């Protein structure tokens, strides 16, 4: 219960702060995170209530929609940042392949109503690559003012790079963890790992938003 409170609290706080500081986020090409964070917050709160009240038995459909939206949000964000043309082109190709695989999977392999952990892995891999590409370009900057300006995005990138590889491991072993009754803070392991890492990632987001205000 404590873990869930921290998780939902971090989500809400990050969305509120992003909204308050939206002008500062815009100068760092992070404005798209405002509607995205509200989407995630409202979705997670709604699904929590619906599942707890037994109104909903499966969340697969909602997460199958959420994952492409999440991936698109971060791909577009990193695409618009200070990265060179070849890397920008690579990001575009990766996202195109991801969308093609996603739609092909829903049409020919599994319906959109059935949760697909492999598409979650693919989305996480795409977003992580975008964050790594940005960091490579950032560390090649030779301008102190530019480095200071884009440092908040570095914090966000580090949160993403820490989040997705760890969470993807739990998704790989999802079926095993589903059968395993191991609990962490009263929550099943396949749920507690994403929540713990989400707390870390969204805390990075909150700190990055603060830096956007501080380093105007």
Residue pairs with C-beta under 8 A, 6 or more apart in sequence:
1 185
1 186
2 185
2 186
3 184
3 185
3 186
3 187
3 192
3 195
3 196
3 199
4 48
4 187
4 195
6 195
6 199
7 44
7 195
7 198
7 199
8 41
8 44
8 45
8 48
10 198
10 199
10 202
10 203
10 206
11 37
11 40
11 41
11 44
11 198
11 202
12 41
13 202
13 206
14 37
14 41
14 202
14 205
14 206
14 209
15 34
15 37
15 38
15 40
15 41
17 206
17 209
17 210
18 25
18 30
18 33
18 34
18 37
18 205
18 209
19 34
19 38
21 209
21 212
21 213
22 31
22 34
24 209
24 212
24 213
24 216
25 31
25 33
25 34
25 209
25 212
27 149
27 212
27 216
28 149
28 150
28 152
28 153
28 212
29 77
29 80
29 81
29 153
30 77
30 152
30 153
30 156
30 208
30 212
32 73
32 76
32 77
33 73
33 77
33 205
36 69
36 70
36 73
37 205
39 66
39 69
40 66
40 70
43 62
43 66
47 56
47 59
47 62
49 55
50 56
51 57
51 59
58 113
58 115
59 115
60 113
60 114
60 115
60 116
61 112
61 113
63 115
63 120
64 106
64 112
64 113
64 114
64 115
64 116
64 119
65 112
67 102
67 119
67 120
67 123
68 98
68 99
68 102
68 123
70 123
70 127
71 95
71 98
71 123
71 126
71 127
72 95
74 127
74 130
74 131
74 160
75 91
75 94
75 95
75 126
75 127
75 130
78 91
78 130
78 131
78 133
78 134
79 88
79 91
79 92
79 130
81 134
81 137
81 150
81 153
82 137
82 138
82 141
82 146
82 150
83 91
83 133
83 134
83 137
84 137
87 133
87 136
87 137
90 133
91 129
91 130
91 133
94 126
94 129
94 130
95 126
98 122
98 123
98 126
101 119
101 122
102 119
102 122
105 116
105 118
105 119
106 112
110 116
117 171
117 172
117 174
120 168
120 171
121 168
121 171
121 172
124 164
124 165
124 167
124 168
124 171
125 164
125 168
127 160
127 164
128 160
128 161
128 164
128 165
131 156
131 157
131 158
131 160
131 161
132 157
132 161
134 153
134 154
134 157
135 154
135 157
135 158
135 161
138 147
138 150
138 153
138 154
138 157
141 147
141 150
148 215
149 215
151 211
151 215
152 208
152 209
152 211
152 212
152 215
153 208
155 204
155 207
155 208
155 211
156 204
156 205
156 208
158 204
159 200
159 201
159 202
159 203
159 204
159 205
159 208
160 201
162 197
162 200
162 201
162 204
163 197
163 198
163 200
163 201
166 193
166 197
167 193
167 194
167 197
169 193
170 177
170 189
170 190
170 193
170 194
173 190
174 190
177 188
177 189
177 190
178 188
178 190
180 189
181 188
182 188
182 189
183 189
183 192
184 192
184 193
184 196
185 192
187 195
